[in-house]
């Protein structure tokens, strides 16, 4: 039975680069997939593209391609990634530029777009899933609207001989499902195999989480050599059965427990895991140890895909101002409390306009609040004041008041920081599949 090996080279935009190099060098993979796009990431990328039409793709695209492009081309390893974000075409051109600089010949790069549905969303009668309210109510503050596309564009690019495929917003598992469909010739009616392929994609999409990252808990769930964490490889058979493994000798581990935690990550309904390619059913999935750092995955299935695309909608929600300062030594907690009282009063005196305010003592009550945080008095405390405002000017004033504690507050304050930033919030909408389609374009060197 035919098998392929897919390596997960990144689990988020800022992920480590050296595990991807290790996969390319030692993983014996045919595909290297970089999953780097989050909901908020693409909205920020859209803003960057508005300011500069040559931007809007992942900031680490060049560094990643510099690290793996030449050896992947020499070994025939195909690269699939959503690092195109808001500008897959510009990202593809960047890869071509890197290839030319490295003297690479015979490289075909595909960009897959069509996910940008901003104009359709603004013009149509759509509702926000989270609130049921019309999208039109926030139309003046909209930043982006991107549909979660499926495998179609990627599969087309593979059939057309692309070596590197760069997408915008596609469903994370689709990045991994597409090469399975291409290699094994699965059809849309093979919903059971599609379901298995989606489970494999979901297991790989977060990179090192399934090899022990985000899993480790010292004394309870010990993971070896996390500083050299190896990223996962899926060894996939034609029937969709998968073995999750990693490069021999790399850090971390692959066990049924690490796989189970990753499978349940960000899953709301294991019976109805909705993707643009299939409605996957994870309820009968089993994990079996099949050797050291090898876990067999079986039992997934699927049903017909939804008739709609989920659309990730970004909009300008507000501004947030923040200030922090630390207190240490005897009486640190009392001085920190006094500092917060001073800032609270100062914000009233200065009539700083906020819709929400938080006064936290990091390491004391900032996560679980006063009721659950009953630890002995600490020797050092860092306070944080955060406020939500309607404009940047008001947000800046919050951090300023914290900074003035240096000379106008309790003794011993130090390490003050302040910041103010615009907040891009995310909501969702549903759009008929007929409203958009993938667009595949090619560049060659």
QUIZI-V841415 format. One record per pair of residues at least 4 apart in sequence whose ideal C-beta (glycine too) atoms are under 6 Angstrom apart, sorted by the first residue. I is the first residue (numbers start at 1). J is the second residue. If there is no record, write none. Layout:
<<I/J> <I/J>>
//
This chain:
<<1/237> <1/238> <2/238> <3/235> <3/237> <4/30> <4/183> <4/236> <5/28> <5/29> <5/30> <5/233> <5/235> <6/31> <6/176> <6/234> <7/23> <7/27> <7/29> <7/32> <7/233> <8/33> <8/204> <8/207> <8/231> <8/232> <9/20> <9/23> <9/32> <9/34> <10/15> <10/34> <10/36> <10/207> <11/15> <11/206> <11/207> <13/36> <13/41> <13/58> <15/207> <17/64> <17/67> <19/231> <20/68> <21/67> <21/68> <22/26> <22/247> <23/27> <23/29> <24/68> <24/71> <24/72> <26/247> <27/233> <27/247> <31/78> <31/179> <32/77> <32/79> <33/80> <33/175> <33/176> <34/81> <34/83> <35/172> <35/175> <35/205> <36/58> <36/83> <37/41> <37/42> <37/82> <37/85> <39/312> <39/426> <40/426> <42/85> <42/86> <42/146> <42/169> <43/143> <43/144> <43/314> <43/424> <45/56> <45/85> <45/86> <46/86> <46/143> <46/144> <48/55> <48/56> <49/55> <49/56> <49/86> <49/87> <54/90> <56/85> <56/86> <56/87> <57/61> <57/83> <57/84> <57/85> <57/87> <57/90> <57/91> <58/83> <58/85> <60/64> <61/83> <61/91> <65/69> <65/95> <65/98> <68/72> <69/98> <70/102> <72/77> <72/79> <73/104> <73/107> <78/163> <79/164> <80/165> <80/175> <81/166> <82/167> <82/170> <83/91> <84/88> <84/91> <84/166> <84/167> <84/168> <88/111> <88/113> <88/166> <88/167> <88/168> <89/111> <91/166> <92/109> <92/111> <92/166> <92/443> <95/109> <95/164> <96/109> <96/443> <96/445> <99/104> <99/107> <99/445> <100/445> <107/163> <107/445> <108/161> <108/162> <108/163> <108/444> <109/164> <109/443> <110/157> <110/162> <110/165> <110/440> <110/442> <111/166> <111/441> <112/153> <112/167> <112/438> <112/440> <113/168> <113/439> <114/436> <114/437> <114/438> <114/439> <115/146> <115/147> <115/149> <115/168> <115/169> <116/146> <117/121> <117/145> <117/147> <117/311> <117/436> <118/145> <120/124> <120/435> <121/126> <121/145> <122/139> <126/135> <126/429> <127/132> <127/134> <128/133> <128/135> <128/427> <129/428> <130/427> <133/137> <138/315> <141/315> <141/316> <142/315> <143/314> <143/315> <143/424> <144/314> <145/311> <145/313> <146/169> <146/312> <147/309> <147/311> <147/436> <148/171> <148/276> <148/309> <148/310> <149/170> <149/438> <150/174> <150/276> <150/277> <151/155> <151/174> <151/177> <151/178> <151/181> <151/277> <152/438> <153/438> <153/440> <154/165> <154/178> <155/178> <155/181> <155/182> <156/440> <157/162> <157/165> <157/440> <158/182> <170/174> <171/275> <171/276> <172/205> <173/177> <173/198> <173/201> <173/202> <173/275> <174/277> <176/200> <176/201> <176/204> <177/197> <177/198> <177/201> <177/277> <179/183> <180/184> <180/197> <180/236> <181/186> <184/238> <186/190> <186/193> <190/194> <191/278> <191/302> <191/303> <192/301> <192/302> <193/240> <194/277> <194/278> <194/302> <195/278> <195/280> <195/281> <195/300> <195/301> <195/302> <196/240> <196/300> <197/240> <198/275> <198/278> <198/280> <199/300> <200/234> <200/242> <201/205> <203/210> <203/262> <204/232> <204/234> <207/231> <208/213> <208/229> <208/231> <209/213> <209/214> <209/262> <210/232> <210/258> <210/262> <211/230> <211/232> <211/246> <211/252> <211/254> <212/216> <212/223> <212/252> <212/253> <212/258> <213/229> <215/221> <215/258> <215/261> <216/221> <216/223> <217/221> <223/252> <223/253> <225/251> <226/251> <228/251> <229/251> <229/252> <230/246> <230/247> <230/250> <230/251> <230/252> <232/244> <232/246> <233/245> <233/246> <234/242> <234/244> <235/243> <236/242> <237/241> <241/298> <242/297> <243/290> <243/294> <243/296> <244/254> <244/259> <244/295> <245/254> <245/293> <245/294> <246/250> <246/254> <246/293> <253/293> <254/258> <254/293> <254/295> <256/287> <256/295> <259/287> <259/295> <270/282> <270/283> <271/281> <271/283> <272/279> <273/280> <273/282> <274/279> <274/306> <276/309> <277/305> <278/302> <278/305> <279/303> <280/302> <281/301> <284/299> <285/299> <285/300> <286/298> <286/299> <287/295> <288/296> <289/295> <290/294> <290/296> <308/430> <308/432> <309/431> <309/433> <310/428> <311/429> <311/431> <313/427> <313/429> <314/424> <314/426> <315/425> <317/423> <317/425> <318/388> <318/423> <319/389> <319/392> <319/395> <319/422> <320/388> <320/421> <320/423> <321/387> <321/395> <321/396> <321/398> <321/399> <321/420> <322/386> <322/399> <322/419> <323/385> <323/398> <323/399> <323/402> <323/418> <324/382> <324/384> <324/417> <325/383> <325/402> <325/405> <325/413> <325/416> <326/382> <326/414> <326/415> <327/332> <327/335> <327/336> <327/381> <327/412> <327/413> <328/332> <328/380> <331/335> <332/380> <332/381> <333/377> <333/381> <335/410> <336/361> <336/381> <336/383> <338/410> <339/383> <339/405> <339/409> <339/410> <340/359> <340/383> <342/409> <343/385> <343/401> <343/402> <346/350> <346/401> <347/352> <352/394> <352/397> <353/394> <354/387> <354/389> <355/388> <356/388> <357/387> <358/386> <359/385> <360/366> <360/384> <361/365> <361/381> <361/383> <362/366> <362/382> <362/384> <363/378> <364/373> <364/381> <365/369> <365/370> <365/373> <368/372> <368/373> <385/402> <387/398> <389/394> <389/395> <392/420> <395/420> <396/420> <399/418> <403/416> <403/418> <404/408> <405/409> <405/413> <406/413> <409/413> <431/435>>
//
